[in-house]
Amino acid sequence: MVHFWKWLGLSTLCAAVIYGALIGLSAFQIPWRSAHFDTAAATTTQPGWVNEARYFVLNKQAFAASGDRIVVMGASNARDPFRPEIMEHRLSGWQVANASLSGAGIDEIADAVDLYYQQREQTGARTVFVISLNYLQFLESPYSADHENPLATEAMRSGLYERREGRLTARLPQPAEEVVVMTARPQAVVASLPRRLFRAVFVNPDLPQVKEAVDRFRSDDPLSRWTEFIGEQRDLDTVTVPADIQQALMAQRLAGAGGDKPLGQDGFRTLADMIALIRSNGDAIVIVDLPLPEWHFAGVPVTDASYRASLARVLDGRRNDKGVGFLSLRDFNDNDNFFDSAHTKPRLWPVLSERLAERLAAMPALAGHTPEGG
């Protein structure tokens, strides 16, 4: 029996040493904090993060750093065009982070704001949130009470967070949470390996026979086929969406949304509550009305009119609040500006980044504090 306990103790010690080494090595395997907090890293320069939600949760300690910060939030059509490195040149003294999450609806964006405030202590530093929206953020959520959105799922992993009165709330003190996050580093690296291996083998144009075999098992819906097509293009600026693909993508959008109909008001109440939370913390917010191609808007006239009317009502309630701004980018709705039904072409990204930076620079919040209603 004595030998058993010795063996068990030695095995446990060896496992702890090996895992500790993996924790250290994981910092070299993937940069833990890039120059900018930018969820695009999860799909471009550092695909090892698996998805943007995991990148957000395992890197949100960056928000605790001192300094004034602009945080862009939205879905992938906000993640791509608003480039921190471009915007910072126009916004002296401000750090820019893009924390947008693919497919994020208004509830997931609200969860991101909750996580931000629980990470960042109130030290007098200012934050300006950029909430990037179109009608898609207000469609009925595909997630039920028993199935959380991707960001909440990642935040609740390992018991770090829980829902209290609908909001994500930390279950552990911040130092303890940071220890748990640190120990999760090797798991994040390991979890990324199957995806990276799959991409290296099955999504490799240098292995056409393998790719051809895998393509037979892919979904045959228009969105999947078009996503696969644009993923193979070296220059997205040259892509034109054919009329038949436009119709197919629009039909798929309408089927997923239950048709062209007025939007429910729950999402707009969530937006109003989010604005109130941000302003109660002394921070500012800019609502950005994102562009969509004209052919997309033509397919959802009732839904879009409902979105614009509901958004206007939310903003009317803050009409005299200098800490709440608005920017419409609908003048970029030309069909040739998009490579699918929602994403602008890369040639526009610097233009959109500059437009947003110009709007932000004009806000009183960037010159001084703007208390609620001020």
Backbone torsions as a table, in degrees:
resi	resn	phi	psi	omega
1	MET	NA	-37.3	178.9
2	VAL	-61.2	-40.9	179.2
3	HIS	-63.2	-36.8	179.5
4	PHE	-61.8	-47.0	-178.1
5	TRP	-67.2	-35.5	175.2
6	LYS	-63.4	-45.2	179.5
7	TRP	-61.8	-43.0	-179.5
8	LEU	-64.2	-44.6	179.7
9	GLY	-63.3	-43.4	-179.8
10	LEU	-65.7	-40.5	179.2
11	SER	-64.2	-42.1	179.1
12	THR	-64.2	-42.3	179.0
13	LEU	-63.2	-44.9	179.0
14	CYS	-61.9	-41.7	179.3
15	ALA	-63.2	-40.4	179.6
16	ALA	-65.1	-41.8	179.3
17	VAL	-64.6	-44.8	-179.4
18	ILE	-63.6	-43.8	-179.2
19	TYR	-67.3	-36.7	176.2
20	GLY	-62.2	-38.9	177.0
21	ALA	-64.6	-38.6	178.0
22	LEU	-63.9	-37.5	177.5
23	ILE	-60.2	-44.6	178.5
24	GLY	-65.9	-43.8	-178.9
25	LEU	-66.5	-30.1	-177.9
26	SER	-63.3	-27.0	177.7
27	ALA	-66.8	-26.4	177.3
28	PHE	-89.0	-27.2	-178.7
29	GLN	-66.0	-42.3	176.8
30	ILE	-139.8	128.7	178.3
31	PRO	-56.1	125.7	-173.6
32	TRP	-75.5	-29.9	177.8
33	ARG	-140.3	117.8	180.0
34	SER	-82.7	177.3	-178.4
35	ALA	-58.7	-37.9	176.1
36	HIS	-123.7	144.9	169.2
37	PHE	-71.2	112.9	-171.1
38	ASP	-150.7	107.3	-176.7
39	THR	-65.4	-13.0	174.7
40	ALA	-61.0	-22.9	179.2
41	ALA	-59.5	-29.3	-177.8
42	ALA	-67.6	-20.9	-178.3
43	THR	-118.6	-4.1	-177.4
44	THR	-122.5	-89.4	-172.4
45	THR	-71.5	-28.3	-177.8
46	GLN	-132.3	69.4	-177.8
47	PRO	-66.6	-6.1	178.6
48	GLY	-64.7	-11.9	-179.4
49	TRP	-74.1	-9.0	-179.6
50	VAL	77.0	-55.1	178.9
51	ASN	-155.1	167.9	-176.7
52	GLU	-66.0	-33.2	-178.8
53	ALA	-62.4	-43.5	178.8
54	ARG	-68.2	-38.7	175.8
55	TYR	-57.3	-45.8	-179.0
56	PHE	-59.3	-51.7	-173.8
57	VAL	-66.7	-40.4	-175.8
58	LEU	-85.3	-4.7	178.3
59	ASN	-121.4	4.0	-172.6
60	LYS	-69.4	-8.2	173.9
61	GLN	-59.9	-23.4	178.8
62	ALA	-60.4	-27.1	-179.5
63	PHE	-70.6	-17.3	180.0
64	ALA	-78.7	-12.9	-178.6
65	ALA	-66.0	151.5	-178.7
66	SER	-71.1	162.9	176.2
67	GLY	114.6	154.3	177.5
68	ASP	-75.1	140.6	-171.7
69	ARG	-138.5	141.8	170.1
70	ILE	-108.1	127.1	-176.3
71	VAL	-120.4	115.6	177.8
72	VAL	-88.8	128.7	177.7
73	MET	-131.0	145.0	-179.6
74	GLY	166.9	-152.2	178.2
75	ALA	-104.4	-163.5	-175.4
76	SER	-65.8	-25.0	178.4
77	ASN	-78.1	-0.9	167.9
78	ALA	-108.3	-28.8	178.8
79	ARG	-61.5	-43.0	-173.4
80	ASP	-76.1	-49.2	-171.3
81	PRO	-78.4	-26.7	-173.9
82	PHE	-94.1	94.8	-172.1
83	ARG	-92.7	118.0	-178.4
84	PRO	-54.8	-41.3	-175.6
85	GLU	-66.6	-28.2	177.3
86	ILE	-77.9	-44.5	-174.7
87	MET	-67.6	-34.7	-176.8
88	GLU	-64.1	-25.6	178.4
89	HIS	-65.5	-26.5	-179.1
90	ARG	-95.5	-10.4	-171.5
91	LEU	-124.8	74.4	-175.0
92	SER	-59.1	131.4	176.9
93	GLY	87.2	-1.3	-178.4
94	TRP	-114.6	134.8	171.8
95	GLN	-87.4	138.6	179.9
96	VAL	-114.4	129.0	176.5
97	ALA	-122.8	137.8	172.7
98	ASN	-108.8	108.7	-175.9
99	ALA	-110.4	27.7	-178.4
100	SER	-70.9	150.3	-174.6
101	LEU	-128.2	127.2	-178.2
102	SER	-51.6	130.9	175.8
103	GLY	72.8	9.8	-174.4
104	ALA	-67.9	129.3	169.8
105	GLY	-92.0	-178.9	-175.1
106	ILE	-64.2	-32.4	179.1
107	ASP	-66.8	-40.0	-180.0
108	GLU	-70.0	-35.8	175.7
109	ILE	-63.4	-40.8	177.6
110	ALA	-62.7	-38.2	176.5
111	ASP	-63.3	-37.8	179.2
112	ALA	-64.0	-39.1	177.2
113	VAL	-64.9	-41.6	176.8
114	ASP	-58.1	-47.6	-178.9
115	LEU	-63.6	-36.7	178.9
116	TYR	-60.5	-49.5	-175.5
117	TYR	-69.2	-29.2	178.4
118	GLN	-76.8	-17.7	177.3
119	GLN	-88.8	-38.7	-174.3
120	ARG	-93.5	121.4	176.3
121	GLU	-76.7	150.4	-179.9
122	GLN	-80.1	97.2	-176.4
123	THR	-113.4	14.3	-178.3
124	GLY	93.3	-11.1	177.3
125	ALA	-72.3	150.7	-176.5
126	ARG	-101.4	150.3	174.3
127	THR	-130.6	136.9	170.3
128	VAL	-118.4	118.9	177.9
129	PHE	-89.3	138.0	171.8
130	VAL	-111.4	108.8	-178.8
131	ILE	-101.7	111.4	-172.5
132	SER	-98.6	123.3	-169.3
133	LEU	-136.6	156.0	155.1
134	ASN	-149.5	-171.0	-173.2
135	TYR	-61.6	-24.2	-175.7
136	LEU	-61.3	-30.7	-179.6
137	GLN	-69.7	-12.5	-174.1
138	PHE	-113.8	8.0	173.2
139	LEU	-68.6	159.3	-179.6
140	GLU	-56.5	131.8	-176.7
141	SER	-64.8	136.6	176.3
142	PRO	-77.8	-4.5	-176.4
143	TYR	-100.6	135.6	-179.8
144	SER	-96.4	-179.8	179.3
145	ALA	-62.3	-27.3	-179.1
146	ASP	-94.4	0.0	-177.0
147	HIS	-136.7	98.7	-175.5
148	GLU	-73.7	159.7	174.8
149	ASN	-67.3	164.0	-174.4
150	PRO	-56.9	-39.1	-178.6
151	LEU	-67.0	-45.8	179.1
152	ALA	-63.5	-38.0	178.0
153	THR	-59.6	-45.4	178.9
154	GLU	-66.5	-39.9	-178.7
155	ALA	-66.2	-32.5	-178.6
156	MET	-84.9	-9.4	178.6
157	ARG	-61.0	139.9	-178.7
158	SER	65.1	14.4	176.0
159	GLY	72.6	23.7	-177.4
160	LEU	-71.9	-36.3	-176.0
161	TYR	-133.9	161.2	175.0
162	GLU	-146.2	165.6	176.9
163	ARG	-89.9	128.1	173.6
164	ARG	-129.8	116.6	-178.0
165	GLU	53.9	38.6	175.2
166	GLY	87.2	-9.9	-176.2
167	ARG	-109.3	147.1	176.4
168	LEU	-71.8	128.1	-176.6
169	THR	-133.5	135.7	-179.4
170	ALA	-65.7	139.2	177.5
171	ARG	-96.4	-16.4	-176.9
172	LEU	-121.8	152.4	171.3
173	PRO	-60.1	153.4	-173.9
174	GLN	-57.4	-43.3	178.6
175	PRO	-59.1	-40.2	179.6
176	ALA	-67.5	-37.9	179.0
177	GLU	-63.2	-40.3	-179.2
178	GLU	-64.8	-34.1	176.6
179	VAL	-65.6	-43.3	179.3
180	VAL	-63.2	-42.6	178.9
181	VAL	-62.2	-41.1	179.8
182	MET	-62.0	-41.8	-179.8
183	THR	-71.0	-16.2	179.2
184	ALA	-84.7	-8.3	-177.4
185	ARG	-55.2	-52.6	-180.0
186	PRO	-59.1	-35.3	178.9
187	GLN	-64.0	-37.8	178.5
188	ALA	-63.8	-40.1	178.9
189	VAL	-66.1	-47.9	-178.4
190	VAL	-63.1	-40.3	-179.1
191	ALA	-64.0	-25.2	-178.8
192	SER	-80.7	-19.5	-172.8
193	LEU	-63.2	-45.0	178.5
194	PRO	-57.8	-40.7	-180.0
195	ARG	-65.1	-44.0	-178.9
196	ARG	-66.3	-38.4	177.6
197	LEU	-65.0	-43.1	179.7
198	PHE	-60.4	-45.7	-179.6
199	ARG	-64.2	-38.4	-177.9
200	ALA	-67.6	-30.6	-175.8
201	VAL	-100.5	-49.3	-170.0
202	PHE	-95.7	-15.0	177.2
203	VAL	-119.1	42.9	-176.4
204	ASN	-113.5	111.1	-178.7
205	PRO	-64.2	-15.3	177.4
206	ASP	-80.5	-6.3	176.6
207	LEU	-121.6	66.8	-172.1
208	PRO	-60.8	-31.7	-179.2
209	GLN	-66.2	-42.1	178.6
210	VAL	-65.4	-45.6	-178.9
211	LYS	-61.5	-40.5	179.9
212	GLU	-62.5	-39.6	178.8
213	ALA	-66.7	-42.7	-178.7
214	VAL	-67.1	-36.4	-178.4
215	ASP	-59.4	-25.7	179.2
216	ARG	-66.4	-22.1	-178.0
217	PHE	-100.9	0.2	-180.0
218	ARG	-75.2	155.8	175.5
219	SER	-62.1	145.6	-175.9
220	ASP	-103.9	15.2	179.9
221	ASP	-75.8	158.1	-175.3
222	PRO	-58.1	-41.0	-178.0
223	LEU	-63.6	-44.1	-179.4
224	SER	-64.7	-42.5	-179.4
225	ARG	-66.4	-40.1	-179.8
226	TRP	-71.9	-37.9	176.8
227	THR	-61.5	-41.2	177.1
228	GLU	-63.2	-41.5	-179.0
229	PHE	-63.0	-49.9	-176.9
230	ILE	-69.5	-25.6	176.7
231	GLY	-66.9	-20.1	-179.9
232	GLU	-92.9	-4.8	-176.9
233	GLN	-85.9	134.4	178.5
234	ARG	-78.6	-26.5	-177.2
235	ASP	-134.4	99.5	-177.8
236	LEU	-67.6	-19.8	178.9
237	ASP	-65.1	-20.1	-178.3
238	THR	-92.3	-4.4	-175.7
239	VAL	-78.9	133.2	173.0
240	THR	-119.6	133.3	-178.9
241	VAL	-84.6	112.0	-178.7
242	PRO	-63.7	158.0	-176.8
243	ALA	-58.9	-40.8	-178.1
244	ASP	-67.8	-34.3	177.0
245	ILE	-70.8	-38.7	175.7
246	GLN	-55.7	-47.8	-179.0
247	GLN	-63.7	-42.2	-178.8
248	ALA	-66.8	-43.1	179.3
249	LEU	-65.2	-39.2	-179.9
250	MET	-67.0	-40.3	178.1
251	ALA	-62.5	-38.7	179.1
252	GLN	-68.1	-40.8	176.1
253	ARG	-59.1	-47.8	-177.5
254	LEU	-64.5	-38.6	179.1
255	ALA	-63.9	-42.2	179.9
256	GLY	-68.2	-28.7	-178.3
257	ALA	-92.0	-4.0	-177.6
258	GLY	78.4	21.8	178.6
259	GLY	100.8	173.8	178.5
260	ASP	-85.5	104.0	-174.5
261	LYS	-149.9	163.8	179.1
262	PRO	-61.1	147.9	179.4
263	LEU	-81.3	150.1	172.2
264	GLY	-70.2	164.7	-173.8
265	GLN	-98.3	-5.9	-178.3
266	ASP	-59.2	-43.5	-178.6
267	GLY	-63.4	-34.7	180.0
268	PHE	-74.4	-30.3	172.6
269	ARG	-67.4	-38.0	175.7
270	THR	-61.6	-41.8	177.9
271	LEU	-62.5	-44.7	179.2
272	ALA	-61.5	-41.8	178.1
273	ASP	-64.6	-37.7	179.1
274	MET	-64.3	-43.5	177.5
275	ILE	-60.5	-43.5	179.9
276	ALA	-62.6	-40.7	179.1
277	LEU	-62.9	-47.0	-178.6
278	ILE	-62.3	-44.0	-178.5
279	ARG	-70.3	-32.2	178.8
280	SER	-67.4	-20.8	175.9
281	ASN	-90.1	6.3	179.2
282	GLY	78.6	11.2	-178.6
283	ASP	-100.2	168.8	-176.8
284	ALA	-113.6	168.6	-176.8
285	ILE	-148.1	141.0	172.1
286	VAL	-121.6	124.2	174.8
287	ILE	-90.1	124.7	179.1
288	VAL	-109.0	122.1	176.4
289	ASP	-88.5	104.4	-172.3
290	LEU	-75.1	152.5	178.2
291	PRO	-80.4	155.9	169.7
292	LEU	-137.0	156.0	178.8
293	PRO	-63.7	149.5	-178.7
294	GLU	-56.0	-39.0	-179.3
295	TRP	-65.7	-27.8	176.0
296	HIS	-71.2	-49.7	178.6
297	PHE	-58.8	-35.5	-179.2
298	ALA	-63.6	-24.3	-179.0
299	GLY	-87.6	-10.8	-176.9
300	VAL	-133.9	51.6	-176.3
301	PRO	-62.9	-38.8	-178.7
302	VAL	-70.8	-46.5	-179.9
303	THR	-61.7	-44.8	-178.0
304	ASP	-67.2	-39.2	177.7
305	ALA	-62.7	-39.4	177.4
306	SER	-63.3	-42.7	178.2
307	TYR	-60.5	-48.2	-176.5
308	ARG	-65.0	-39.8	-179.8
309	ALA	-67.4	-42.5	-178.9
310	SER	-68.7	-40.1	177.8
311	LEU	-64.3	-39.8	178.7
312	ALA	-61.6	-38.1	179.1
313	ARG	-65.5	-40.5	178.0
314	VAL	-62.3	-45.6	-177.6
315	LEU	-71.2	-31.7	177.1
316	ASP	-60.0	-32.8	178.5
317	GLY	-68.3	-12.3	179.7
318	ARG	-120.9	25.8	-172.8
319	ARG	-57.4	-36.9	-176.5
320	ASN	-98.5	11.2	-177.6
321	ASP	-96.3	109.8	-177.9
322	LYS	-71.5	-10.2	178.0
323	GLY	-90.0	4.4	177.7
324	VAL	-121.6	118.1	-179.2
325	GLY	-117.4	171.2	-178.5
326	PHE	-143.2	142.0	176.0
327	LEU	-140.3	121.5	174.6
328	SER	-97.7	132.2	176.2
329	LEU	-113.9	25.5	-177.3
330	ARG	-71.4	-10.4	176.0
331	ASP	-74.8	-1.0	175.2
332	PHE	-103.2	22.6	-174.0
333	ASN	-77.5	-2.0	-177.5
334	ASP	-55.4	136.4	-176.4
335	ASN	-55.9	-34.2	-176.5
336	ASP	-72.2	-6.3	179.4
337	ASN	-86.4	0.2	-172.6
338	PHE	-128.6	147.4	175.5
339	PHE	-106.0	-1.2	171.0
340	ASP	-154.2	-151.8	-174.7
341	SER	-86.4	-0.6	-176.5
342	ALA	-150.0	-17.3	-170.2
343	HIS	-105.2	127.7	179.3
344	THR	-74.1	154.0	179.6
345	LYS	-71.9	151.3	-177.4
346	PRO	-56.3	-28.7	-179.4
347	ARG	-62.4	-21.6	-179.1
348	LEU	-89.5	-15.4	-173.7
349	TRP	-59.0	-45.3	176.5
350	PRO	-63.3	-35.1	-179.9
351	VAL	-66.0	-45.6	-179.7
352	LEU	-67.8	-37.8	177.0
353	SER	-62.0	-43.5	179.0
354	GLU	-65.3	-40.5	179.9
355	ARG	-62.2	-44.1	179.0
356	LEU	-66.2	-43.2	179.3
357	ALA	-60.7	-38.5	178.5
358	GLU	-63.6	-41.4	179.4
359	ARG	-66.9	-41.7	179.8
360	LEU	-64.6	-41.1	-178.3
361	ALA	-61.7	-24.1	-179.0
362	ALA	-85.5	-5.3	-177.7
363	MET	-79.3	139.6	175.8
364	PRO	-58.5	-28.4	-177.5
365	ALA	-60.7	-28.2	-179.6
366	LEU	-80.0	-10.2	177.7
367	ALA	-100.8	-30.4	-177.7
368	GLY	-167.6	178.5	-179.0
369	HIS	-70.8	146.3	178.6
370	THR	-129.4	91.1	177.7
371	PRO	-61.7	158.0	-175.4
372	GLU	-53.4	129.0	179.4
373	GLY	83.7	-4.7	-176.3
374	GLY	-82.1	NA	NA
